[in-house]
Amino acid sequence: MNIVVKTADNRYIVRPDTTWERDSEDFYPPEFVTDLSWSPVLFVRISKPGRSVGAKFAERYYDQVGYGVLLYPENLIDGSETAFAAASCLDHTSFLQLPAADRIGLAPISLDLKAGETALFHHEGFDASLIAASIEEATRYIYIRSGDLLAIELQARKPLDVEGTLVVTGDCAGVPSFKFQIIR
C-alpha cells in the first residue's frame, strides 16, 4: 500500500505506508527535524487496480473519501526534488482517517482543522471532478493498486509552529475524525 500525493503544485510523489499514522497517535519529531509544515488533503482509497484510467471511469476505482493532514520536515527540504521526495518519507507524518464503517460511501461535507483553539483551515464539500482528474493524471505515471490512497493537497504547505506541545484536530462534516499532538 502506498500513498500517492498530488502536491499543490501539481506534482506526484509516493509516500510509503510507514508514513500513515492510522491511529492518530501523538507525533514526536526526531531531533534533526526543526521545522514542520503541513498541508490539508482530500484523499480516496483505491478499490481496484489500474493504469491509464480515464476520468469518466475514475469513480469505479475508489470506494471511500476522507480528509487528512500531511506533515513535512521543512528543514530537510533544500529546494531539490530529491530532498522533497526524501523528506516526504518521514514515518508517521500522514494523518489520514477513513470514515467509520457505518459511513462508508458517504462523502465528507466539510473539513475543519484547528491547532489548539486556532482555526487553520476550512473546506466545504469535495469536487468529484478533481478526484477523477487526479486519478486520470496519476495513472498515466503510476500503476495504482487496491488499498492505495490518493491524496490531493488542498493548499500549499504552510509552517506549523511546534514550540512545546501542539494539538491538531480535524472534523469531517462535524464529526471528529482525528486528533493528535505534536510533542517537542
C-alpha positions as CSV (number, residue, x, y, z in Angstrom):
1,M,0.0,0.0,0.0
2,N,1.3,3.4,-1.0
3,I,0.1,7.0,-0.6
4,V,0.2,8.8,-3.9
5,V,0.2,12.5,-3.3
6,K,-0.8,15.2,-5.8
7,T,1.0,18.2,-4.4
8,A,-0.4,21.7,-4.5
9,D,2.0,22.5,-7.4
10,N,0.6,19.5,-9.4
11,R,3.4,17.1,-9.0
12,Y,3.1,13.5,-7.9
13,I,5.1,11.8,-5.1
14,V,4.6,8.5,-3.5
15,R,4.8,8.1,0.3
16,P,5.4,4.7,1.8
17,D,2.8,3.2,4.1
18,T,5.1,3.7,7.1
19,T,4.2,7.4,6.9
20,W,0.5,6.7,7.5
21,E,-0.4,7.3,11.1
22,R,-3.6,5.2,11.2
23,D,-4.4,5.6,14.9
24,S,-3.8,9.4,15.2
25,E,-1.2,8.7,17.9
26,D,1.0,11.6,19.0
27,F,3.9,12.7,16.8
28,Y,7.3,13.1,18.3
29,P,9.5,14.7,15.6
30,P,13.1,13.3,15.5
31,E,15.7,15.7,16.9
32,F,17.0,16.5,13.4
33,V,13.6,17.9,12.4
34,T,13.5,21.6,13.5
35,D,10.7,23.0,11.3
36,L,7.5,21.4,10.3
37,S,5.0,22.4,7.6
38,W,1.5,21.0,6.9
39,S,-0.9,20.6,4.1
40,P,-4.6,19.5,4.3
41,V,-5.6,16.8,1.8
42,L,-8.7,15.2,0.3
43,F,-8.0,11.5,-0.2
44,V,-9.6,8.4,-1.7
45,R,-9.0,4.8,-1.1
46,I,-8.4,2.9,-4.3
47,S,-10.6,-0.2,-4.6
48,K,-9.3,-1.8,-7.7
49,P,-6.0,-1.7,-9.6
50,G,-5.5,0.2,-12.8
51,R,-3.3,2.1,-15.2
52,S,-4.2,4.8,-17.6
53,V,-7.7,5.2,-16.1
54,G,-9.9,7.7,-17.9
55,A,-11.6,10.4,-15.9
56,K,-15.1,9.2,-16.8
57,F,-14.2,5.8,-15.3
58,A,-12.4,7.1,-12.2
59,E,-15.4,6.7,-9.9
60,R,-15.1,2.9,-10.4
61,Y,-11.6,2.9,-8.9
62,Y,-12.3,4.3,-5.4
63,D,-14.7,3.4,-2.6
64,Q,-14.0,5.8,0.3
65,V,-13.4,9.5,0.6
66,G,-11.7,11.2,3.5
67,Y,-9.7,14.2,4.7
68,G,-6.4,14.5,6.5
69,V,-3.2,16.3,7.0
70,L,0.3,15.7,5.7
71,L,3.4,16.9,7.7
72,Y,6.7,17.8,6.1
73,P,10.1,18.3,7.8
74,E,10.9,21.7,6.1
75,N,14.5,21.9,7.3
76,L,15.2,18.7,5.2
77,I,13.9,20.3,2.0
78,D,16.6,22.2,0.2
79,G,14.7,23.0,-2.9
80,S,15.7,19.9,-4.9
81,E,13.1,17.3,-5.9
82,T,15.3,14.6,-4.4
83,A,15.3,16.3,-1.0
84,F,11.5,16.8,-1.1
85,A,10.9,13.2,-2.0
86,A,13.2,12.0,0.8
87,A,11.5,14.4,3.3
88,S,8.1,13.0,2.3
89,C,9.1,9.6,3.6
90,L,9.4,10.5,7.3
91,D,7.5,8.0,9.3
92,H,4.1,8.8,10.9
93,T,3.6,12.1,9.0
94,S,0.4,11.2,7.1
95,F,-2.7,11.7,9.3
96,L,-5.4,10.2,7.1
97,Q,-8.6,9.0,8.6
98,L,-11.0,6.8,6.7
99,P,-14.7,7.2,7.6
100,A,-16.2,4.8,10.1
101,A,-17.7,1.6,8.7
102,D,-21.3,2.9,9.1
103,R,-20.4,6.0,6.9
104,I,-18.7,4.1,4.1
105,G,-19.8,5.6,0.8
106,L,-20.9,8.9,2.3
107,A,-18.8,11.8,1.2
108,P,-17.5,14.2,3.8
109,I,-19.2,17.5,3.6
110,S,-16.6,19.7,5.2
111,L,-13.2,19.8,6.9
112,D,-12.2,22.0,9.8
113,L,-8.6,21.9,11.1
114,K,-7.6,23.5,14.3
115,A,-4.3,23.8,16.2
116,G,-5.3,24.3,19.8
117,E,-8.1,26.9,19.5
118,T,-6.7,28.5,16.4
119,A,-8.5,27.7,13.1
120,L,-6.0,26.5,10.5
121,F,-8.2,25.5,7.6
122,H,-11.8,25.1,6.5
123,H,-13.0,23.4,3.3
124,E,-16.6,22.8,2.2
125,G,-17.7,19.7,0.2
126,F,-15.5,17.9,-2.3
127,D,-15.1,18.1,-6.0
128,A,-15.6,14.7,-7.7
129,S,-14.1,16.1,-11.0
130,L,-10.9,16.9,-9.1
131,I,-10.7,13.4,-7.8
132,A,-11.4,12.0,-11.3
133,A,-8.8,14.2,-12.9
134,S,-6.2,13.3,-10.3
135,I,-6.8,9.6,-10.8
136,E,-6.5,10.0,-14.5
137,E,-3.3,12.0,-14.3
138,A,-1.7,9.8,-11.6
139,T,-2.4,6.6,-13.5
140,R,-0.5,8.0,-16.5
141,Y,2.7,7.5,-14.5
142,I,1.8,5.1,-11.7
143,Y,0.0,1.7,-11.6
144,I,-2.5,2.0,-8.7
145,R,-3.3,-1.0,-6.6
146,S,-6.2,-1.9,-4.3
147,G,-5.7,-0.3,-0.9
148,D,-3.5,2.5,-2.2
149,L,-4.5,6.0,-1.1
150,L,-4.6,9.0,-3.5
151,A,-4.2,12.3,-1.5
152,I,-4.8,15.6,-3.1
153,E,-3.3,18.6,-1.4
154,L,-5.9,21.4,-1.0
155,Q,-3.4,24.2,-0.4
156,A,0.4,24.7,-0.5
157,R,2.4,23.7,2.6
158,K,2.3,26.2,5.5
159,P,4.7,26.4,8.5
160,L,3.4,24.8,11.7
161,D,4.5,26.3,15.0
162,V,5.8,23.5,17.2
163,E,7.0,25.1,20.4
164,G,6.2,22.7,23.2
165,T,3.1,20.7,22.6
166,L,0.6,21.4,19.8
167,V,-2.8,19.7,19.5
168,V,-4.2,19.3,15.9
169,T,-7.8,18.3,15.5
170,G,-9.8,17.6,12.3
171,D,-13.6,17.3,11.9
172,C,-15.3,15.9,8.8
173,A,-18.9,17.0,8.5
174,G,-19.0,17.9,12.2
175,V,-17.8,14.5,13.3
176,P,-14.3,14.4,14.9
177,S,-12.1,12.5,12.5
178,F,-8.6,12.8,14.0
179,K,-6.8,14.4,16.9
180,F,-3.1,14.2,17.5
181,Q,-0.4,16.1,19.4
182,I,3.0,17.2,18.1
183,I,5.3,17.0,21.1
184,R,8.7,18.5,21.2
